[in-house]
Amino acid sequence: MDAGAKGIVIESFGHGHLPPGMVDGVRMAVDRGVPVVLTTRCLTGCAPQPGTLHKEGFIATDLNGPKARIKLMPALSMTKDLAEIARLFAQVP
């Protein structure tokens, strides 16, 4: 974030779980208005409720990390609104 990141994609453990040491950093990013997209590194399954904006402020997706990053880039060029970015992640082409 200090380097000017406009968005962050995190590949979590199964079903969106994060190591406890990462939670404060995620909250800090959300508090600064930086969209945080959470996906999973698992071969099957997804982060919880893909395409939703969770109360913690992150956006869940069932895309893998590289695809989520690619999708986040044009989303950020269209809007900075977290709810709108979540709606874009909910859309399936």
DOSE-725691 format. One record per residue: y, x, z of N, C-alpha, C in turn; chain. Coordinates in steps of 0.02 Angstrom, whole numbers, padded with zeros to 5 digits. Layout:
N
@n.py = Y&n.px = X&n.pz = Z&ca.py = Y&ca.px = X&ca.pz = Z&c.py = Y&c.px = X&c.pz = Z&unit = A;
...
***
This chain:
93
@n.py = -00059&n.px = 00041&n.pz = 00000&ca.py = 00000&ca.px = 00000&ca.pz = 00000&c.py = 00063&c.px = 00043&c.pz = 00000&unit = A;
@n.py = 00060&n.px = 00099&n.pz = 00036&ca.py = 00118&ca.px = 00142&ca.pz = 00038&c.py = 00134&c.px = 00173&c.pz = -00030&unit = A;
@n.py = 00083&n.px = 00177&n.pz = -00073&ca.py = 00093&ca.px = 00204&ca.pz = -00140&c.py = 00116&c.px = 00151&c.pz = -00189&unit = A;
@n.py = 00124&n.px = 00089&n.pz = -00165&ca.py = 00151&ca.px = 00036&ca.pz = -00208&c.py = 00099&c.px = -00010&c.pz = -00239&unit = A;
@n.py = 00040&n.px = -00015&n.pz = -00209&ca.py = -00012&ca.px = -00059&ca.pz = -00236&c.py = 00013&c.px = -00131&c.pz = -00238&unit = A;
@n.py = 00003&n.px = -00164&n.pz = -00294&ca.py = 00023&ca.px = -00234&ca.pz = -00302&c.py = -00033&c.px = -00282&c.pz = -00282&unit = A;
@n.py = -00095&n.px = -00257&n.pz = -00279&ca.py = -00153&ca.px = -00296&ca.pz = -00261&c.py = -00210&c.px = -00250&c.pz = -00242&unit = A;
@n.py = -00258&n.px = -00277&n.pz = -00204&ca.py = -00315&ca.px = -00237&ca.pz = -00181&c.py = -00379&c.px = -00277&c.pz = -00193&unit = A;
@n.py = -00430&n.px = -00243&n.pz = -00218&ca.py = -00496&ca.px = -00272&ca.pz = -00225&c.py = -00542&c.px = -00234&c.pz = -00179&unit = A;
@n.py = -00578&n.px = -00271&n.pz = -00136&ca.py = -00624&ca.px = -00241&ca.pz = -00088&c.py = -00695&c.px = -00264&c.pz = -00104&unit = A;
@n.py = -00740&n.px = -00217&n.pz = -00114&ca.py = -00811&ca.px = -00232&ca.pz = -00121&c.py = -00842&c.px = -00232&c.pz = -00052&unit = A;
@n.py = -00857&n.px = -00291&n.pz = -00026&ca.py = -00881&ca.px = -00297&ca.pz = 00042&c.py = -00957&c.px = -00290&c.pz = 00046&unit = A;
@n.py = -00982&n.px = -00292&n.pz = 00107&ca.py = -01054&ca.px = -00296&ca.pz = 00118&c.py = -01074&c.px = -00368&c.pz = 00101&unit = A;
@n.py = -01136&n.px = -00385&n.pz = 00114&ca.py = -01161&ca.px = -00452&ca.pz = 00098&c.py = -01118&c.px = -00509&c.pz = 00125&unit = A;
@n.py = -01108&n.px = -00558&n.pz = 00084&ca.py = -01072&ca.px = -00620&ca.pz = 00099&c.py = -01002&c.px = -00608&c.pz = 00127&unit = A;
@n.py = -00969&n.px = -00555&n.pz = 00103&ca.py = -00899&ca.px = -00543&ca.pz = 00121&c.py = -00887&c.px = -00508&c.pz = 00187&unit = A;
@n.py = -00939&n.px = -00481&n.pz = 00218&ca.py = -00930&ca.px = -00447&ca.pz = 00282&c.py = -00898&c.px = -00379&c.pz = 00271&unit = A;
@n.py = -00852&n.px = -00362&n.pz = 00317&ca.py = -00817&ca.px = -00298&ca.pz = 00315&c.py = -00832&c.px = -00259&c.pz = 00379&unit = A;
@n.py = -00830&n.px = -00193&n.pz = 00376&ca.py = -00834&ca.px = -00153&ca.pz = 00437&c.py = -00774&c.px = -00170&c.pz = 00481&unit = A;
@n.py = -00783&n.px = -00173&n.pz = 00547&ca.py = -00727&ca.px = -00191&ca.pz = 00591&c.py = -00665&c.px = -00147&c.pz = 00581&unit = A;
@n.py = -00674&n.px = -00085&n.pz = 00563&ca.py = -00617&ca.px = -00040&ca.pz = 00554&c.py = -00573&c.px = -00057&c.pz = 00495&unit = A;
@n.py = -00598&n.px = -00099&n.pz = 00449&ca.py = -00559&ca.px = -00118&ca.pz = 00390&c.py = -00516&c.px = -00180&c.pz = 00401&unit = A;
@n.py = -00533&n.px = -00220&n.pz = 00451&ca.py = -00501&ca.px = -00285&ca.pz = 00460&c.py = -00426&c.px = -00279&c.pz = 00471&unit = A;
@n.py = -00404&n.px = -00232&n.pz = 00511&ca.py = -00332&ca.px = -00224&ca.pz = 00523&c.py = -00295&c.px = -00206&c.pz = 00460&unit = A;
@n.py = -00324&n.px = -00163&n.pz = 00419&ca.py = -00292&ca.px = -00144&ca.pz = 00356&c.py = -00286&c.px = -00203&c.pz = 00308&unit = A;
@n.py = -00338&n.px = -00245&n.pz = 00306&ca.py = -00336&ca.px = -00304&ca.pz = 00264&c.py = -00282&c.px = -00351&c.pz = 00289&unit = A;
@n.py = -00278&n.px = -00361&n.pz = 00354&ca.py = -00226&ca.px = -00405&ca.pz = 00382&c.py = -00156&c.px = -00378&c.pz = 00367&unit = A;
@n.py = -00147&n.px = -00312&n.pz = 00371&ca.py = -00083&ca.px = -00281&ca.pz = 00357&c.py = -00063&c.px = -00294&c.pz = 00284&unit = A;
@n.py = -00110&n.px = -00286&n.pz = 00239&ca.py = -00095&ca.px = -00299&ca.pz = 00168&c.py = -00076&c.px = -00372&c.pz = 00157&unit = A;
@n.py = -00114&n.px = -00418&n.pz = 00186&ca.py = -00099&ca.px = -00489&ca.pz = 00179&c.py = -00030&c.px = -00505&c.pz = 00209&unit = A;
@n.py = -00015&n.px = -00476&n.pz = 00267&ca.py = 00050&ca.px = -00487&ca.pz = 00299&c.py = 00108&c.px = -00462&c.pz = 00256&unit = A;
@n.py = 00095&n.px = -00411&n.pz = 00216&ca.py = 00146&ca.px = -00384&ca.pz = 00171&c.py = 00149&c.px = -00422&c.pz = 00104&unit = A;
@n.py = 00106&n.px = -00472&n.pz = 00097&ca.py = 00106&ca.px = -00512&ca.pz = 00035&c.py = 00067&c.px = -00481&c.pz = -00022&unit = A;
@n.py = 00026&n.px = -00431&n.pz = -00007&ca.py = -00015&ca.px = -00399&ca.pz = -00058&c.py = -00080&c.px = -00439&c.pz = -00065&unit = A;
@n.py = -00095&n.px = -00465&n.pz = -00124&ca.py = -00157&ca.px = -00503&ca.pz = -00133&c.py = -00218&c.px = -00458&c.pz = -00121&unit = A;
@n.py = -00264&n.px = -00482&n.pz = -00080&ca.py = -00326&ca.px = -00447&ca.pz = -00066&c.py = -00383&c.px = -00490&c.pz = -00093&unit = A;
@n.py = -00419&n.px = -00464&n.pz = -00143&ca.py = -00475&ca.px = -00500&ca.pz = -00173&c.py = -00539&c.px = -00469&c.pz = -00145&unit = A;
@n.py = -00581&n.px = -00512&n.pz = -00117&ca.py = -00642&ca.px = -00490&ca.pz = -00085&c.py = -00702&c.px = -00509&c.pz = -00127&unit = A;
@n.py = -00743&n.px = -00460&n.pz = -00144&ca.py = -00804&ca.px = -00471&ca.pz = -00180&c.py = -00860&c.px = -00437&c.pz = -00142&unit = A;
@n.py = -00920&n.px = -00437&n.pz = -00169&ca.py = -00976&ca.px = -00406&ca.pz = -00134&c.py = -01010&c.px = -00353&c.pz = -00179&unit = A;
@n.py = -01040&n.px = -00306&n.pz = -00147&ca.py = -01078&ca.px = -00254&ca.pz = -00184&c.py = -01151&c.px = -00274&c.pz = -00192&unit = A;
@n.py = -01171&n.px = -00329&n.pz = -00163&ca.py = -01241&ca.px = -00351&ca.pz = -00167&c.py = -01259&c.px = -00370&c.pz = -00239&unit = A;
@n.py = -01321&n.px = -00360&n.pz = -00258&ca.py = -01342&ca.px = -00375&ca.pz = -00326&c.py = -01344&c.px = -00449&c.pz = -00340&unit = A;
@n.py = -01358&n.px = -00489&n.pz = -00289&ca.py = -01358&ca.px = -00562&ca.pz = -00298&c.py = -01315&c.px = -00593&c.pz = -00243&unit = A;
@n.py = -01292&n.px = -00652&n.pz = -00254&ca.py = -01250&ca.px = -00686&ca.pz = -00206&c.py = -01177&c.px = -00669&c.pz = -00218&unit = A;
@n.py = -01134&n.px = -00693&n.pz = -00175&ca.py = -01063&ca.px = -00682&ca.pz = -00186&c.py = -01027&c.px = -00681&c.pz = -00119&unit = A;
@n.py = -00963&n.px = -00667&n.pz = -00123&ca.py = -00921&ca.px = -00673&ca.pz = -00065&c.py = -00915&c.px = -00748&c.pz = -00049&unit = A;
@n.py = -00897&n.px = -00766&n.pz = 00012&ca.py = -00897&ca.px = -00837&ca.pz = 00029&c.py = -00848&c.px = -00877&c.pz = -00013&unit = A;
@n.py = -00869&n.px = -00935&n.pz = -00036&ca.py = -00828&ca.px = -00984&ca.pz = -00072&c.py = -00783&c.px = -00952&c.pz = -00124&unit = A;
@n.py = -00812&n.px = -00929&n.pz = -00179&ca.py = -00772&ca.px = -00897&ca.pz = -00231&c.py = -00713&c.px = -00940&c.pz = -00254&unit = A;
@n.py = -00656&n.px = -00906&n.pz = -00265&ca.py = -00597&ca.px = -00940&ca.pz = -00290&c.py = -00555&c.px = -00974&c.pz = -00237&unit = A;
@n.py = -00569&n.px = -00960&n.pz = -00173&ca.py = -00531&ca.px = -00992&ca.pz = -00120&c.py = -00486&c.px = -00941&c.pz = -00084&unit = A;
@n.py = -00432&n.px = -00967&n.pz = -00058&ca.py = -00387&ca.px = -00927&ca.pz = -00017&c.py = -00405&c.px = -00941&c.pz = 00055&unit = A;
@n.py = -00433&n.px = -00893&n.pz = 00089&ca.py = -00457&ca.px = -00904&ca.pz = 00157&c.py = -00401&c.px = -00899&c.pz = 00208&unit = A;
@n.py = -00413&n.px = -00927&n.pz = 00267&ca.py = -00361&ca.px = -00927&ca.pz = 00319&c.py = -00339&c.px = -00856&c.pz = 00337&unit = A;
@n.py = -00383&n.px = -00807&n.pz = 00326&ca.py = -00365&ca.px = -00737&ca.pz = 00338&c.py = -00319&c.px = -00710&c.pz = 00284&unit = A;
@n.py = -00313&n.px = -00747&n.pz = 00229&ca.py = -00267&ca.px = -00728&ca.pz = 00176&c.py = -00299&c.px = -00693&c.pz = 00117&unit = A;
@n.py = -00365&n.px = -00681&n.pz = 00119&ca.py = -00395&ca.px = -00648&ca.pz = 00061&c.py = -00422&c.px = -00700&c.pz = 00012&unit = A;
@n.py = -00431&n.px = -00678&n.pz = -00050&ca.py = -00457&ca.px = -00720&ca.pz = -00103&c.py = -00529&c.px = -00697&c.pz = -00117&unit = A;
@n.py = -00575&n.px = -00743&n.pz = -00116&ca.py = -00646&ca.px = -00726&ca.pz = -00128&c.py = -00662&c.px = -00736&c.pz = -00202&unit = A;
@n.py = -00708&n.px = -00695&n.pz = -00227&ca.py = -00732&ca.px = -00701&ca.pz = -00295&c.py = -00805&c.px = -00681&c.pz = -00300&unit = A;
@n.py = -00839&n.px = -00708&n.pz = -00350&ca.py = -00908&ca.px = -00687&ca.pz = -00361&c.py = -00912&c.px = -00635&c.pz = -00417&unit = A;
@n.py = -00855&n.px = -00612&n.pz = -00442&ca.py = -00853&ca.px = -00558&ca.pz = -00491&c.py = -00868&c.px = -00492&c.pz = -00455&unit = A;
@n.py = -00894&n.px = -00443&n.pz = -00492&ca.py = -00903&ca.px = -00377&ca.pz = -00462&c.py = -00834&c.px = -00343&c.pz = -00457&unit = A;
@n.py = -00831&n.px = -00287&n.pz = -00423&ca.py = -00768&ca.px = -00253&ca.pz = -00411&c.py = -00727&c.px = -00237&c.pz = -00473&unit = A;
@n.py = -00756&n.px = -00203&n.pz = -00523&ca.py = -00717&ca.px = -00188&ca.pz = -00583&c.py = -00691&c.px = -00250&c.pz = -00619&unit = A;
@n.py = -00732&n.px = -00302&n.pz = -00624&ca.py = -00710&ca.px = -00364&ca.pz = -00657&c.py = -00655&c.px = -00398&c.pz = -00617&unit = A;
@n.py = -00661&n.px = -00397&n.pz = -00551&ca.py = -00609&ca.px = -00427&ca.pz = -00509&c.py = -00543&c.px = -00390&c.pz = -00517&unit = A;
@n.py = -00546&n.px = -00324&n.pz = -00522&ca.py = -00485&ca.px = -00284&ca.pz = -00533&c.py = -00453&c.px = -00302&c.pz = -00599&unit = A;
@n.py = -00493&n.px = -00308&n.pz = -00651&ca.py = -00466&ca.px = -00325&ca.pz = -00717&c.py = -00435&c.px = -00395&c.pz = -00715&unit = A;
@n.py = -00467&n.px = -00442&n.pz = -00681&ca.py = -00440&ca.px = -00510&ca.pz = -00677&c.py = -00376&c.px = -00512&c.pz = -00635&unit = A;
@n.py = -00372&n.px = -00471&n.pz = -00583&ca.py = -00314&ca.px = -00470&ca.pz = -00540&c.py = -00252&c.px = -00444&c.pz = -00576&unit = A;
@n.py = -00260&n.px = -00396&n.pz = -00621&ca.py = -00202&ca.px = -00367&ca.pz = -00656&c.py = -00163&c.px = -00419&c.pz = -00695&unit = A;
@n.py = -00193&n.px = -00459&n.pz = -00740&ca.py = -00153&ca.px = -00509&ca.pz = -00775&c.py = -00129&c.px = -00565&c.pz = -00728&unit = A;
@n.py = -00169&n.px = -00580&n.pz = -00677&ca.py = -00147&ca.px = -00632&ca.pz = -00629&c.py = -00082&c.px = -00611&c.pz = -00596&unit = A;
@n.py = -00077&n.px = -00547&n.pz = -00577&ca.py = -00015&ca.px = -00522&ca.pz = -00546&c.py = 00043&c.px = -00520&c.pz = -00595&unit = A;
@n.py = 00028&n.px = -00514&n.pz = -00659&ca.py = 00083&ca.px = -00514&ca.pz = -00708&c.py = 00110&c.px = -00585&c.pz = -00718&unit = A;
@n.py = 00070&n.px = -00636&n.pz = -00698&ca.py = 00091&ca.px = -00706&ca.pz = -00705&c.py = 00123&c.px = -00734&c.pz = -00642&unit = A;
@n.py = 00101&n.px = -00711&n.pz = -00583&ca.py = 00126&ca.px = -00740&ca.pz = -00521&c.py = 00113&c.px = -00694&c.pz = -00462&unit = A;
@n.py = 00152&n.px = -00703&n.pz = -00410&ca.py = 00140&ca.px = -00667&ca.pz = -00347&c.py = 00116&c.px = -00716&c.pz = -00293&unit = A;
@n.py = 00111&n.px = -00780&n.pz = -00310&ca.py = 00091&ca.px = -00832&ca.pz = -00263&c.py = 00016&c.px = -00827&c.pz = -00250&unit = A;
@n.py = -00003&n.px = -00817&n.pz = -00186&ca.py = -00074&ca.px = -00808&ca.pz = -00170&c.py = -00116&c.px = -00869&c.pz = -00187&unit = A;
@n.py = -00090&n.px = -00929&n.pz = -00176&ca.py = -00128&ca.px = -00989&ca.pz = -00192&c.py = -00140&c.px = -00995&c.pz = -00267&unit = A;
@n.py = -00091&n.px = -00976&n.pz = -00307&ca.py = -00099&ca.px = -00978&ca.pz = -00379&c.py = -00149&c.px = -00925&c.pz = -00403&unit = A;
@n.py = -00146&n.px = -00866&n.pz = -00373&ca.py = -00195&ca.px = -00814&ca.pz = -00390&c.py = -00265&c.px = -00837&c.pz = -00372&unit = A;
@n.py = -00274&n.px = -00869&n.pz = -00314&ca.py = -00339&ca.px = -00896&ca.pz = -00295&c.py = -00362&c.px = -00948&c.pz = -00345&unit = A;
@n.py = -00316&n.px = -00991&n.pz = -00369&ca.py = -00334&ca.px = -01041&ca.pz = -00418&c.py = -00358&c.px = -01008&c.pz = -00483&unit = A;
@n.py = -00325&n.px = -00954&n.pz = -00502&ca.py = -00346&ca.px = -00918&ca.pz = -00563&c.py = -00415&c.px = -00888&c.pz = -00554&unit = A;
@n.py = -00431&n.px = -00864&n.pz = -00494&ca.py = -00497&ca.px = -00837&ca.pz = -00481&c.py = -00550&c.px = -00891&c.pz = -00478&unit = A;
@n.py = -00530&n.px = -00952&n.pz = -00464&ca.py = -00578&ca.px = -01008&ca.pz = -00462&c.py = -00597&c.px = -01031&c.pz = -00532&unit = A;
@n.py = -00555&n.px = -01016&n.pz = -00581&ca.py = -00570&ca.px = -01036&ca.pz = -00650&c.py = -00626&c.px = -00994&c.pz = -00680&unit = A;
@n.py = -00671&n.px = -01028&n.pz = -00712&ca.py = -00726&ca.px = -00994&ca.pz = -00746&c.py = -00714&c.px = -01001&c.pz = -00821&unit = A;
@n.py = -00713&n.px = -00945&n.pz = -00857&ca.py = -00700&ca.px = -00950&ca.pz = -00930&c.py = -00755&c.px = -00987&c.pz = -00968&unit = A;
***
